[in-house]
């Protein structure tokens, strides 16, 4: 079993990433071959400029190492260091239609929140980029959040069509959802770096407290866990539950009429307690540690990509 997962380096990772996918990676690194991608080329799918791309790559790498990803067990690599991934993109694009790409609900959501003045063609090919990322290493299992499931279905379609049209080169990967596939943000929407509604893994305890104090709740003083009608309150209860190992409804009953202030205080304490050792490890790491890990990972991953591209070229008759 080979696992492919990763992140776009648009800024430091947040607690939604941890519970949505990073925790899965920690569990899998002892039992599977795991590839972790820093998808730097994909940063420009929904923005005109990549931003502080090298700074962001270093931040994400330090987050990976701080949570416990072991570079001796996991191959961490950078998209732009593997030109073979972009060479796989061309034959893969020939296997899907424009209509299929246009119907992708995740792409539609990303377009709605794009910072670009106009939607680029790269946005529509984003799922096919991800297919190349997954299939270059013959990925069979992809830990993702619920919002990424449509992208995985595109990858499955491409793998099946390539195997039927040319030769059986690729496995058809499966998605692996975490216990918390989609964690809400502090504004009641989806937690996202770009939407400014998240808590970074590297945030200090004071920064965490300030962010949670500003979180959206409602006017009802009694705390109840009702995700459909009280999304802001439910998000804080869910975060506190994940960090404390308790059920959100149990926490709601405990808080009772304590109101939003009691809820936010409990959530702050739970988050800071849970992430304290991770933040401590991160503070002890250096940028040199991150660069060394990436250099080794790029070399290992590229060797795999070269072999896969050669298989694809032979299967297609090139």
N, C-alpha and C positions, 0 to 999 in steps of 0.2 A: 504494500500500500504506500503510495506516494502522495504527500500533502503539498498543495500550493496555496499560499495565502499571502497577504501583504497589505500595504497601505500607500496612499498617495502622500508624499511629503509636503503637505501644505501648512504644517505647523506641528507643534508637539501633540502627542496623543492624549486622549482624555479618558475619563472613567468609563464612558460608553464603549470605547474600544476594548478596554480591559475585560469587561463582563461580556461584551458581544463576541469577541474573537481571541483576544490575547490569552485568556485563561484556557481556551481550547488548545492553543499552540503549546502551552506549557505541558498539558496532559499528553499531547501527541508526540512530543519530541523524544520520549523514551521508548516509544513503540513503533514509530513510523519514520520513513525518510521524509524530512520536512524542508521545503524551500520557502523562504520568506522574501517577498519582493518589495523593494522600494520603487514604486511606479512613478519615477520622476518625469518621464515624457508625458504621462497622463495628467500632470498638473495643468497643462495648457488646454485641456478639453473644455473647461468652463471659465477660463480667464485669459486675458490677453498676454500677460507676463507671468513667469513662474514665481516671481517674488524672490525671497531670500532662500533660493533652492538649496544651496550647500549648507546653510545654517539649519534649515528644516530637516535635511537628511541626517545631519549630526544629531539633532534633537530626537528624531525618531529612533535612531540607532541606540542612543543612550537610554531611551525608554525601554527598548527591547532588552538590553542587557540588564537594566535595573529590575525588571520583572522576573528575570531568571532564564531567559532564552540562552541556551548554551551553544556558542559557535562551533564547539567540537561535535555537536549533534545536529545542528541546524545550519543550512546554507542560506546566508543572508546576502542578497545581491541587489544591484542597481540596474533598472531597465536600460538606461542609456549605455551601459557597459557591455550589453549583449546585442549587437546589430542584427544577429540572426532572428531575434524576436520580430523585428520590423520586416524581415524577409518572409517570415511565416504569415504576416498579415495579408500579403497580396493574394496568395491562393485561398486563404480563409475568407476573404471578402467575396471571392467568386462563388462561394457556397451559400450565401444568404442574399435575400432580396432587399431592396430598398424599403418595401412595405413592411417586411418583418422587423427591420431595424426601427422604423418609424413608430411601430406599435409598442415598443418597449416602454412600460410604465416608469421604470427607474430613470431612463433617459429623459422622459417627459418631465419628471420631477426635477432632474438636474438642470434641464433647460430653464425651468421656471425660476430657479434660484441662481442662474448663471450671472456672473459679473460682466459678461461680454456684451457689447452693444448689439451684436448680431450673432446668431448661432453658427458656429463653424462646422465644416464637414466632419472634423475630428470628433465632435460630440456624438454624431450618429454612429461612428465606427468604434466608439469606446468599448462596447461589449465584445467586438471582434479583437480589439487589442487585448482584452482580458482573456479571450480564448487562446490567443497565442501564448500569453503568460502561463496559462494553466497547462496547455498541451505540450509545450516544449520539453517539459520534464516528465511527460506521460502521467500527469496528475490524476489521481483516482478519487481524491477526497478534498473538498474545498470548504474550510470553515468560513462561514459568512453570516452577516446579519440578514434579517428577513427581506430588507429592501434590495439586496443583491441577488435574490433568487432568479429574477428574469434574466440577468446576465449569465448565470450558470446554465440556464436553459438554452441560451444562444450557443454556449460552448458545447453542450451536449449535441445540439443539432449539427454543428460544424463537424464534430468528431464522427458522428454517424454518417453524414454525407460524404466526408472524405474517404472513410473506410469503404463505403458502397461504390463510390465513383472510381477510386484508384486502387487502394490496397488497405488491408487491415493494419494500420499503423498506430492508431490512437485508442486508448481506453475511453469509455464514456463516463465522465466523472460524476460523482454524487456530491450534493451540497450537505454540509454538516451545520445545523443550526445549534446555537448555544442555548442555555437555559433562558437567557435574556436576549433574544435576537434583535430587538429594537428598543433601546432605552430612550425615554423621553428627555428633552432638554429642560433647562431651568425656566424657559418661557412657555412651556406646555407643548412645544413642537418637538420635532426630531432633534436629538442631540447631535450637534455638528460643529466642527472647528470654525467653519466659515460663517456660521450664523451667530457666533458669540454667545451661545447659551450652554456652554459646557464647562467642566472642571478638569483642567489639565492634570495629568498624572504628576507632573513636576511642581504643581502649585504648592505654595507654602500653606501652613495651617491657617494663617491669618487671611491669606488670599481665598482659601476655600470657604472660610466663615463669611467673608464679605460677599462672595458670589451667591452663597445659599441664602443670605439675608435678603438679597434682591430677587430671589426666585418668585415666580408668579404662583399665588394660591387663589383664595377666594374669600368672600365675606362670612361664610358659615364658620362659626367658632368651633363647633364639634367636628373632630377629625374622623372621617370615614374613608374607607378604601373603595372608591367608585371610579374606575378608570375612564368610563365613558362620559360621565357627567362632571367629574372633578379631576381633570387630567393633571393640573399642576400639583394638587395635593397627592394624587396617586404616584406621580413621578418621584416626589421626595420620599414617600413611604417605600417605594420600590428600591430606591438607592440605599436608604437606611437598612432595608431588609437584606439586600445583597451583601452589604458591608458587615452586618452583624450576624448573618446566618439565621435570621428570623423571618417569619411570614409578615407581609405588609398589613394584613388584617389584624394580626395580633398586636402589632405596634400601634395601629389606629385605635384599637380598644384601650390600650394602655394610656395613650395620650388623652383620649376622650375629649373633655371640654377645655383642654389646655390651650387650644387654638394654634394658629400658624407659628407663633413664636416658639412654643414648645416643640412643635414638629421640626422647625428649622434647627433648633438647638440640638435635638436628638440626631438629626441627619448629619449635622456638622461633626459631632463627636464620633459618629460611626465611620464617616469617611476618613477623618484624620487618623483614627485608630487603625483602620484597615491598611491605609496606604503609607503609614509612617515608616515601616521597614523598607519599602520600595523606594521612597524618597531619600532615605538615608543612604542606600546603596548607590542611587543615582548621583548623589553629591560626591561620592568617592571615586567615580569614574572620570576619565579624561577624554578629550577629543582624540588624542593619539590612540586610545583604546578602540574608539569607534572606527577610525580610519584603518587600523590593522585588521579588524574583523571584516570590514567591507572589501578590502583588497583581496583577502583570501577567499571570501565568498564569491566575488565576481569571477575569479579564476576557475573555481569549481563549477559554477553554474554555466559559464561559457563553454566549457568542454562538453557539457551535456547538450547545450543548444546546438553546437556544431554537428554533433552526431545526429540529432533529430532532424535538422534541416537537410542533411545528406539523405536520410531515409525518405523525406518528403520529395526531394528532387528525383530520386530514383523511382519512387512510386508513380510520379507524374510523367516520367519519361524525359526529364530535362538532363 
